[in-house]
């Protein structure tokens, strides 16, 4: 019985609660027990709120017995990423200086879920400052991938992905400024979506760089299935968010179920020219393309424009303060080792950067010296020039889609499967495939497709430091989950989800589809 409860995703749980097949207390108790078990090895949680969760579940059950449910989501247990403000609770981002500083009010998305009657199980772990694709920090420690404990679940929403994949949560909320929902979903074999910025509210969401709006992060739901993601996105309701946040347009979400994919044109690509994807990642894109063609969509090859320029501009803009904001918040406290390379690159004096970049150029590493050149402190004039360049690149991407008549794009979310612990510190560019869609502000989701097969965990004749790092990641990756990324134009989350659903309906029948055993 307990395992049946744990297997319920958000969509099934909402249906079961509504039909009276299960009580919120039963479901919440089973999930809390599971999360406490997972804390022994996987450690997905920053905090577990057993007493508050059980009390909220009991209250929900009383409301349902009296026909007074607050919404169809009343009693649904969910988890929340650690940087989402919950009144009376800390949002530390894994920084010691922020411990013991409780939030005064709920983030808008938390308030919306609370008003709907959802039950909060606790907060999930993050990468320190939400700035790298692993899940570790000096406050809460290291979260491990439930598929392989020697691998990371990704970041920065890694604890959320690990809790959901390992059946400790039926679904929850992450945030994404550079793949932080999508990369963990890919690494852990679950689904997730990064909506268009301000599609749902970002008020009350902790960030590493307060005031930085060159590229903005966005809250996004995560679940084991596409239906779970759809359920949570409906619960977040842009109309409800708009009442509480003036930046949110009160525009209803479209219904993915009514989209006719026979009228949709989808572009696809495998390699953005920065880090060549793993064999299994390339195969997953092929499987997704086949599934969409079977569903009636027109699918054509697509060469994305300005790949290097977009990522370098992204990194240039986000490092424009020379790392001062992060260093100030650390207040002399410990920084996570995975941040060491990025912190050094942001703070390095111009003369040393030029020398280091020249040295890397001699070793035929084109992207790394370019990163060194663009990262670091900028004048206000340079920052404004970067902002103008960024907006021009966004328009360029949109016009390319217009010229080709594209409605959506399918591609990898990351160059490799899940990284070994510590591998992210000098492999930031492995996540460039996700970062580009934060930069252009297109909604993007990830749906699981397959696992790495025997014989796919090898790269033949890698050349250069990045390729060799990718080869190290691939080694021993057999059995790890692999997902694909689905992208659409702004405000077309319904199309992203419809395409994800079409892919899932085919690949979920494959024996290699990622599923964790509860035994």
Steps between C-alpha positions, in 0.01 A plus 500: 500500500780742592674440168175562312474837674862587422453418131228764470615804309330836544236432234399161641507631858262787415259253338521257792446772759200631308346154470555422867726206416771627735525756776755777502621374837569151362684636200695761696606250766632255240695773322651638821616152597652455156679837513651418839623170356649678198688742725733215604673474160341720234443805727257691277359719776624817661222467758202271564193649669332190645283661767379789284436268204297251703298781654428650155404158361255438788341841441461423132330169575255676732415752227440225245276306741287810539490576127707813549817424304691817414570374147547178307862509627400506868716253694757447223846460657779689320864587555655845454848600390702653784509851349119541498396720791266340753399722789690412815750282311850571373599540136877467526612395148754288688675804650588500871443876536132451410435228761263615773335771289136394449288636217232749604247386241436227245623525145199560277511146358511361855204718599303381195565134588423563868166662410424196281549274805828336399711333769867600518727206583814712530773671302738327259874548471678725248838591362652787697372829356312290237799550270614156383359174370555298816323493835737576785570778747669545839168532686308187393773288343492291184191354333558183298331371189259217595599312183870501595626638830838592350324743264329834558126553447591830332436852609397726616162325558678169563338417832158550345580267210650235729201505739252462214697233312542292817126514585541734796280765340220484241623830357625842593652831401848588379646814348701540181740774384739279305348153480436461873167318449581331171847361570394328827193361321728358229752362754229337717255369239206728580307777322512874559434830329650849508213731401537839334627754754208643704259236369470418868628721779861533605431720804657352812750285312853514639777567249879514508504840333221726633421774250661316207248494214726447198366143502220428747415173668156341500313261727411170334312184606663156502344151511549139398269539201388774265151480653654574841665812357173610337315448829743715696506770234120517518519527879735798467247681275630819331167666583552429872863618480392819321280597796810503720773609259455787249773362273294192412263538203160348595504274193357152539717201414400325181383139514765262359232239431328704227811562288501325162862401445433443131503880465832540683848536349788397724870557441760277658874506559745288694823698521535874571871492415614565858520153656414201282220301667538144627386211283195436719403868496511501121293180483239648734446794266454252214238309698314822581504604134357163397226526764396846380492389138279209602271753671464687170730797559728623223855462630798655319871550572586837651834677545471738797665839443765675710560212742842615619400867499192435713685306770789745518260794525302314769817445706624854441177653627464282809859565608485878446547581871831311508362252752456762771135416576580135573810585706307756705229247585755238605628744768818299532312172538576186299429485130419171333803356315289463185482880482876547518571525126212741428593719798861514387407584141266780612761659730815452292668830400488587132873452443499151650188406304667599176808295583294197603282529191809516278638187667175312446490613135837336442339174613224536239218557750289767327210537745694502827724798415192679369331441837802644676492808279129580550455423869567763762416855604354737240441874487140619484551594136631151417211343688248702301674399179474136608130544575440647154694211347297250699169643381624500139597133532155417637340664197740317269397162641129585472540614141682179411198308628274728296701443182478122542139502620591321822257463787737307725845342526623171647862466616712366789478670842866429582798354317526195727307289749538571874843624606722337763517710815740791453504488120297819454765739623682504164216378278256792503476491121350152509176675594507758220215317325264604781644845569423630151124477563522700822690760299233527227214448751325216318305247711682167510430163659676168542339159468681171580562273201748221569805379692861474390546160337801270511755621246379863512718609792803572284625781277734417217811718462392804705703812421542786747435552870122527474471187286723310741293617796187381320668163437573471873134572576382241249726230644294280731171669410315183391148495641477874569188689382497711186236758406431738214420869505189643332483875430225728364440870452425724800169427676458166318550277802195307378686403182814401692292272721300355209823404322649360822183294547520365144861394553425345839207298364739314268827475692336396829429162339871438442676268748780759529260772621627638835310358797633452851408187692345564842620168641 
